Amino acid sequence: MDIITYFGDILSEKINIPPIAARGLIRFSLKDEVGSADTPDYETLLKTFKNSFKNRLERIGVENQDKIANFMVAELSKKQSLFTMSSV
C-alpha cells in the first residue's frame, strides 16, 4: 500500500478535492518539509502534517488548516501500525 495514496484519499474526502490533487498536495508538502516525497517514514509524515502541510492548505485557500492538519495527524497516529507494516 502506498501511504501517500492512502492519506491522499482521506484528505480528498475531507476537503472535497480530487484524490490525485490531494496526493499532490501531500507530495508537495513533503518536498517543502524534507526535499523529497520518496517513501516518507512515520516521523517525516508527522512533521510534514504539522508544518508545511498547513502552509500548503492555506495557499490553496482551504479554511480551517489547523483542524485539517490535526485530523491528518490523528489519522496517522491511529494507523501507525499499518503505516509501519507497509514500509517494511
Backbone hydrogen bonds, N-H to C=O, Kabsch-Sander energy under -0.5 kcal/mol:
donor,donor_aa,acceptor,acceptor_aa,energy
3,I,1,M,-0.6
6,Y,2,D,-2.2
7,F,3,I,-2.5
8,G,4,I,-2.3
9,D,5,T,-2.3
10,I,6,Y,-1.5
11,L,7,F,-2.6
12,S,8,G,-2.5
13,E,9,D,-1.7
14,K,10,I,-1.9
15,I,11,L,-2.5
16,N,12,S,-1.0
17,I,12,S,-1.3
21,A,18,P,-0.5
22,A,18,P,-2.1
23,R,19,P,-2.5
24,G,20,I,-2.0
25,L,21,A,-2.2
26,I,22,A,-2.0
27,R,23,R,-2.7
28,F,24,G,-3.0
29,S,25,L,-2.0
30,L,26,I,-2.4
31,K,27,R,-2.4
32,D,28,F,-2.5
33,E,29,S,-2.2
34,V,30,L,-3.2
35,G,30,L,-0.7
35,G,31,K,-1.5
36,S,30,L,-0.7
45,L,41,D,-2.5
46,L,42,Y,-2.7
47,K,43,E,-2.6
48,T,44,T,-2.3
49,F,45,L,-2.7
50,K,46,L,-1.7
51,N,47,K,-1.2
51,N,48,T,-0.5
53,F,48,T,-2.5
54,K,51,N,-0.8
55,N,51,N,-1.1
56,R,52,S,-2.2
57,L,53,F,-2.4
58,E,54,K,-2.2
59,R,55,N,-2.3
60,I,56,R,-1.6
61,G,58,E,-1.4
62,V,57,L,-2.6
68,I,64,N,-2.4
69,A,65,Q,-2.8
70,N,66,D,-2.7
71,F,67,K,-2.0
72,M,68,I,-2.3
73,V,69,A,-2.3
74,A,70,N,-2.4
75,E,71,F,-2.5
76,L,72,M,-2.5
77,S,73,V,-2.5
78,K,74,A,-2.5
79,K,75,E,-2.0
80,Q,77,S,-1.1
83,F,79,K,-2.9
84,T,80,Q,-2.7
85,M,81,S,-2.3
86,S,82,L,-2.1
87,S,83,F,-1.2
88,V,85,M,-0.8
